[in-house]
Amino acid sequence: MPIPLLSPGDFVRITIDAEVRRHEPGELELSPRTLVSYESEDDLTVELTRDLFRQGDVAFDGRRTLLRTARHADGGGRETYWTAPDGSVVRDNEISPGSLRLLMRCPLT
């Protein structure tokens, strides 16, 4: 899709579907061939589109901070859920993923 003629002062929303290659303060490199430079993270809204959450991620649901937890379930699978600070368990069907704001992403190991 061609980019329309833009002028200084125009407000735009840019949507990019890409894989993160590198993330450093003030810079986000995406594939293929996209580099986003920013002065403040408040200027960006980033939405994860696949594999939304993984074990160890920390998110905020508007009321409390939640930790993504996983354990081996009976039958050999993995059960994933959220743990609240008071130790209570919040199941995925009890919360909308869209209402969660990711605070800290757990690195892949």
C-alpha positions in Angstrom: 0.0 0.0 0.0 1.5 3.4 -1.0 2.1 5.9 1.8 -0.2 9.0 1.3 1.3 12.4 1.1 2.0 13.5 4.6 2.7 17.0 6.0 4.4 18.1 9.3 1.7 18.1 12.0 -0.3 15.2 10.5 -1.3 12.6 13.1 -0.7 9.0 11.9 -1.0 5.4 13.2 1.5 3.0 11.7 0.9 -0.7 11.9 3.9 -3.1 11.4 3.6 -6.9 11.6 7.1 -8.1 12.2 9.5 -10.1 14.3 11.7 -8.3 16.9 15.4 -8.6 16.0 16.7 -6.2 18.7 15.4 -4.0 21.4 17.5 -1.3 23.1 16.6 1.9 24.8 15.4 4.3 22.1 15.5 1.8 19.3 13.5 -1.2 18.1 14.8 -3.2 15.2 12.2 -5.4 13.4 12.4 -7.8 10.5 12.4 -7.2 7.6 14.4 -4.0 7.3 12.5 -1.8 9.8 14.1 0.4 12.5 12.0 2.4 14.9 13.7 5.1 16.9 11.9 6.8 19.7 12.7 9.2 22.6 10.1 7.9 25.0 8.4 4.5 25.3 5.2 6.5 26.0 5.3 7.4 22.3 4.7 3.8 21.3 2.0 1.2 21.7 3.3 -2.3 21.2 0.9 -5.2 20.9 2.2 -8.8 20.9 0.4 -10.7 18.1 1.6 -14.3 18.6 2.6 -16.3 21.7 1.2 -13.5 23.8 2.6 -14.6 27.1 5.2 -17.0 28.4 6.3 -18.3 31.7 7.8 -15.6 33.9 6.1 -12.6 32.2 4.7 -9.9 34.5 1.5 -8.1 33.4 -1.0 -5.7 35.0 -4.8 -6.2 34.6 -5.8 -2.8 35.8 -6.1 -3.9 39.5 -3.0 -6.0 40.3 0.3 -7.3 39.0 0.2 -10.9 37.7 3.0 -13.4 37.1 2.7 -15.9 34.2 3.1 -19.4 35.8 3.3 -22.8 34.2 3.5 -26.3 35.6 3.4 -29.8 34.3 -0.2 -31.0 34.2 -1.5 -34.5 34.6 -1.3 -36.3 31.3 2.0 -34.8 30.3 0.9 -31.4 29.1 1.6 -28.0 30.5 -0.9 -25.9 32.5 -0.5 -22.1 32.3 -2.2 -19.5 34.4 -1.6 -16.2 36.2 -0.6 -15.9 39.9 -1.6 -12.8 41.8 0.5 -11.3 44.6 -1.8 -12.8 47.2 -1.1 -16.3 45.8 -4.5 -16.6 44.1 -4.7 -18.3 40.7 -6.3 -16.5 37.8 -7.2 -18.8 34.8 -7.0 -17.6 31.2 -10.8 -17.9 30.9 -11.2 -15.4 33.8 -9.4 -12.6 32.1 -9.2 -11.0 28.7 -5.7 -11.0 27.2 -6.5 -7.7 25.6 -7.0 -6.1 29.1 -3.4 -7.1 30.2 -0.6 -4.7 29.9 2.8 -6.4 29.7 5.2 -4.9 32.3 8.1 -7.2 32.0 8.9 -9.8 29.3 10.7 -12.9 30.5 13.7 -13.6 28.2 13.7 -16.9 26.3 16.1 -19.4 27.7 
